[in-house]
């Protein structure tokens, strides 16, 4: 993501960052893990707070690892996490996915998690990621697909949530249903061998329901998403408060279940 063009729809509210800090290789990059080898050089694009990054770095050590993000706050968070975990060789900096500050053929692995859905030109981003990946390497991307998310019970508030979120994300220049489009974007970017898969996050246990429902309840009243929904005329503060209550009610239901479908691609270079 460019530091000056595309708008990150979620923003950096604590309710967003709590979700991002939960992510690991096991729950968010398992489709890539068995291709990683010690000594691989790796670029993590859109690193966020770095929880996936530091685990990837551990898997490819002593390979060179670079992490970039358009947000300075994310870069700072990743640096701090790397310092706490002893990864002194991890290079972290503000960067632009459309103009990577790396030479051609610099990395064996280029990884992006939940990035392409926020871009106005994901094909251009994939093309640039391909440029810095060595022959024999892999470009890996994973993104959610909001239209394919499913849940039970089905309170009207959650369907209103999805509709509003998709409108806000689209108005910000992104594609909220990116998961289903990854393979096509990769082929348009010039990849000829693309392995497409899918995986899920599932929230059904009581603690998981409370955590997931609470995150979205807070996002819909306090985060950048809420502000944009109101400012751009997609919703009102009163409606967003009702949706937040709907999330809390859903989370309190002992039968509640929520699945987030993700598309994944391994693009072979």
C-alpha positions as CSV (number, residue, x, y, z in Angstrom):
1,X,0.0,0.0,0.0
2,X,1.3,3.4,-0.9
3,X,1.8,5.8,2.0
4,X,0.0,8.5,0.1
5,X,-2.7,7.0,-2.1
6,X,-4.8,4.0,-1.0
7,X,-6.8,4.4,2.2
8,X,-6.6,1.7,4.9
9,X,-10.3,1.2,5.7
10,X,-9.8,-0.3,9.2
11,X,-7.5,2.4,10.6
12,X,-5.4,1.7,13.7
13,X,-7.9,1.7,16.6
14,X,-7.0,-0.6,19.4
15,X,-9.9,-2.9,18.4
16,X,-8.2,-3.4,15.1
17,X,-4.8,-3.9,16.5
18,X,-6.0,-6.5,19.0
19,X,-7.3,-8.5,16.1
20,X,-4.0,-8.1,14.2
21,X,-1.9,-9.1,17.1
22,X,-3.8,-12.4,17.4
23,X,-2.5,-13.5,14.0
24,X,0.2,-16.2,13.7
25,X,1.7,-18.4,11.0
26,X,-0.5,-21.2,12.3
27,X,-3.8,-19.4,11.9
28,X,-2.9,-17.1,9.1
29,X,-0.1,-18.4,6.9
30,X,-0.2,-22.2,7.2
31,X,-0.6,-22.5,3.4
32,X,2.9,-21.0,3.1
33,X,4.7,-22.6,6.0
34,X,5.8,-25.8,4.5
35,X,7.6,-24.0,1.6
36,X,9.8,-22.0,4.0
37,X,13.4,-23.1,4.4
38,X,16.3,-21.9,6.7
39,X,18.3,-19.4,4.7
40,X,15.4,-18.1,2.6
41,X,15.4,-14.4,2.1
42,X,11.8,-13.1,2.8
43,X,9.9,-9.8,2.3
44,X,6.7,-9.3,4.4
45,X,4.6,-6.6,2.7
46,X,1.9,-4.9,5.0
47,X,3.4,-6.4,8.1
48,X,1.0,-4.7,10.6
49,X,2.1,-5.2,14.2
50,X,4.5,-8.0,13.1
51,X,3.2,-11.1,14.8
52,X,3.3,-13.1,11.6
53,X,6.5,-11.5,10.5
54,X,8.6,-12.6,13.5
55,X,7.4,-16.2,13.2
56,X,8.2,-16.2,9.5
57,X,11.6,-14.8,10.3
58,X,12.2,-17.6,12.8
59,X,11.3,-20.2,10.1
60,X,13.8,-18.8,7.5
61,X,16.6,-17.9,9.9
62,X,19.4,-17.1,9.1
63,X,17.9,-15.7,5.9
64,X,17.5,-12.0,5.4
65,X,14.0,-10.7,6.4
66,X,12.6,-7.3,5.5
67,X,9.1,-6.1,6.6
68,X,7.4,-3.0,5.3
69,X,4.1,-1.2,6.0
70,X,2.6,2.1,4.8
71,X,1.8,3.0,8.4
72,X,4.6,4.3,10.7
73,X,2.7,3.0,13.7
74,X,2.8,-0.5,12.3
75,X,6.5,-0.3,11.6
76,X,7.2,0.9,15.1
77,X,5.1,-2.0,16.6
78,X,7.0,-4.6,14.5
79,X,10.3,-3.2,15.5
80,X,9.4,-3.3,19.1
81,X,8.2,-6.9,18.8
82,X,11.3,-7.9,16.9
83,X,13.5,-6.3,19.7
84,X,11.5,-8.2,22.4
85,X,12.0,-11.5,20.6
86,X,15.6,-10.9,19.9
87,X,15.3,-10.6,16.1
88,X,18.0,-7.9,15.8
89,X,18.6,-8.6,12.1
90,X,15.0,-8.0,11.0
91,X,14.8,-4.8,8.8
92,X,11.5,-2.9,9.2
93,X,10.6,0.3,7.4
94,X,7.8,2.3,5.9
95,X,7.3,1.2,2.3
96,X,5.1,1.4,-0.7
97,X,4.0,-1.9,-2.2
98,X,3.7,-0.2,-5.6
99,X,7.3,0.8,-5.6
100,X,9.3,-1.6,-3.4
101,X,12.8,-0.3,-2.5
102,X,14.5,-3.5,-3.4
103,X,16.4,-4.7,-6.5
104,X,15.0,-7.3,-8.9
105,X,15.2,-10.9,-7.7
106,X,16.0,-10.0,-4.1
107,X,13.9,-12.5,-2.2
108,X,12.9,-16.2,-2.2
109,X,9.6,-15.5,-0.5
110,X,7.3,-12.4,-0.8
111,X,4.4,-12.5,1.6
112,X,1.3,-10.3,2.0
113,X,-1.5,-11.1,4.5
114,X,-4.8,-9.1,4.3
115,X,-3.2,-6.5,2.1
116,X,-4.5,-6.8,-1.4
117,X,-8.1,-6.3,-0.4
118,X,-7.3,-2.7,0.6
119,X,-5.6,-1.7,-2.7
120,X,-7.0,0.2,-5.6
121,X,-4.7,-1.8,-8.0
122,X,-3.9,-5.2,-6.5
123,X,-2.6,-6.4,-9.9
124,X,0.1,-3.7,-9.9
125,X,1.1,-4.6,-6.4
126,X,1.4,-8.3,-7.3
127,X,3.5,-7.4,-10.3
128,X,5.8,-5.4,-8.1
129,X,6.0,-8.3,-5.6
130,X,6.9,-10.6,-8.5
131,X,9.7,-8.2,-9.6
132,X,11.6,-8.6,-6.4
133,X,11.0,-12.4,-6.1
134,X,13.8,-14.7,-7.4
135,X,13.2,-17.4,-10.0
136,X,12.2,-20.5,-8.1
137,X,10.7,-18.4,-5.4
138,X,7.1,-17.8,-4.3
139,X,4.8,-14.8,-3.9
140,X,2.1,-15.7,-1.2
141,X,-1.1,-13.7,-0.5
142,X,-4.1,-14.4,1.7
143,X,-7.2,-12.2,1.9
144,X,-10.6,-12.4,3.5
145,X,-13.8,-12.5,1.4
146,X,-16.6,-10.6,3.2
147,X,-19.4,-11.8,0.9
148,X,-18.5,-15.4,1.7
149,X,-18.5,-14.9,5.5
150,X,-21.2,-16.8,7.2
151,X,-22.7,-17.0,10.7
152,X,-25.4,-18.3,13.0
153,X,-27.8,-17.1,14.3
154,X,-28.6,-14.6,11.7
155,X,-29.7,-11.3,13.4
156,X,-30.5,-8.5,10.9
157,X,-27.8,-6.4,12.5
158,X,-25.0,-8.5,11.2
159,X,-26.2,-8.4,7.7
160,X,-26.4,-4.6,8.0
161,X,-22.9,-4.7,9.3
162,X,-21.6,-6.6,6.2
163,X,-23.5,-4.3,3.8
164,X,-22.1,-1.1,5.4
165,X,-18.6,-2.5,5.7
166,X,-18.5,-3.5,2.0
167,X,-19.8,-0.1,1.0
168,X,-17.1,1.7,3.1
169,X,-14.3,-0.6,1.8
170,X,-15.3,-0.1,-1.8
171,X,-15.6,3.6,-1.4
172,X,-12.0,3.6,0.0
173,X,-10.8,2.0,-3.2
174,X,-10.5,-1.6,-2.0
175,X,-12.2,-4.9,-2.8
176,X,-13.8,-6.4,0.3
177,X,-14.4,-9.7,-1.5
178,X,-10.8,-10.1,-2.5
179,X,-10.4,-13.7,-1.5
180,X,-12.2,-15.1,-4.5
181,X,-10.2,-12.8,-6.8
182,X,-6.7,-13.6,-5.8
183,X,-6.0,-16.2,-8.5
184,X,-7.3,-14.0,-11.3
185,X,-5.3,-11.0,-10.1
186,X,-2.1,-13.2,-9.9
187,X,-2.5,-14.3,-13.5
188,X,-3.1,-10.8,-14.7
189,X,0.1,-9.8,-12.9
190,X,2.0,-12.3,-15.0
191,X,2.2,-15.4,-12.9
192,X,1.6,-18.6,-14.9
193,X,1.7,-21.1,-12.1
194,X,-0.8,-20.2,-9.3
195,X,-1.9,-22.6,-6.6
196,X,-5.2,-21.3,-5.1
197,X,-6.6,-22.6,-1.8
198,X,-8.9,-21.4,1.0
199,X,-8.9,-21.6,4.8
200,X,-11.0,-20.2,7.6
201,X,-11.0,-18.5,10.9
202,X,-13.9,-19.8,13.0
203,X,-15.3,-18.3,16.2
204,X,-17.6,-20.6,18.1
205,X,-16.2,-21.2,21.6
206,X,-17.5,-18.7,24.3
207,X,-14.3,-16.8,24.7
208,X,-13.7,-16.6,20.9
209,X,-17.3,-15.4,20.4
210,X,-16.9,-12.7,23.0
211,X,-13.6,-11.6,21.6
212,X,-14.7,-11.4,17.9
213,X,-18.1,-9.9,18.7
214,X,-16.6,-7.4,21.0
215,X,-14.0,-6.3,18.5
216,X,-16.6,-5.6,15.8
217,X,-19.0,-3.9,18.3
218,X,-16.2,-1.5,19.2
219,X,-15.0,-1.0,15.6
220,X,-18.6,-0.1,14.5
221,X,-18.8,2.7,17.0
222,X,-15.2,4.0,17.6
223,X,-12.9,3.1,14.7
224,X,-12.1,4.6,11.3
225,X,-14.7,2.4,9.8
226,X,-17.4,4.0,11.9
227,X,-16.2,7.5,11.1
228,X,-16.1,6.9,7.4
229,X,-19.5,5.2,7.4
230,X,-21.1,8.3,8.9
231,X,-19.0,10.9,7.1
232,X,-19.6,9.3,3.7
233,X,-23.3,8.8,4.2
234,X,-23.3,5.0,4.4
235,X,-24.9,4.9,7.9
236,X,-25.7,6.9,11.0
237,X,-24.3,6.9,14.5
238,X,-27.6,5.5,15.7
239,X,-27.6,2.6,13.2
240,X,-24.0,1.8,14.1
241,X,-24.8,1.7,17.8
242,X,-27.7,-0.8,17.0
243,X,-25.3,-2.9,15.0
244,X,-22.8,-2.9,17.8
245,X,-25.5,-4.1,20.2
246,X,-26.4,-6.8,17.6
247,X,-22.8,-8.0,17.7
248,X,-22.9,-8.3,21.5
249,X,-26.2,-10.1,21.4
250,X,-24.8,-12.5,18.8
251,X,-21.7,-13.2,20.9
252,X,-23.8,-14.0,24.0
253,X,-25.8,-16.7,22.2
254,X,-24.5,-20.1,23.2
255,X,-25.2,-21.4,19.7
256,X,-23.4,-18.6,17.9
257,X,-20.8,-19.5,15.2
258,X,-19.0,-17.3,12.7
259,X,-16.7,-18.3,9.9
260,X,-14.3,-16.0,8.0
261,X,-13.4,-17.5,4.6
262,X,-10.0,-16.5,3.1
263,X,-8.6,-17.0,-0.4
264,X,-5.0,-17.9,-0.6
265,X,-2.5,-18.1,-3.5
266,X,1.0,-19.4,-3.9
267,X,2.4,-17.8,-7.1
268,X,5.4,-19.6,-8.3
269,X,8.1,-17.5,-10.0
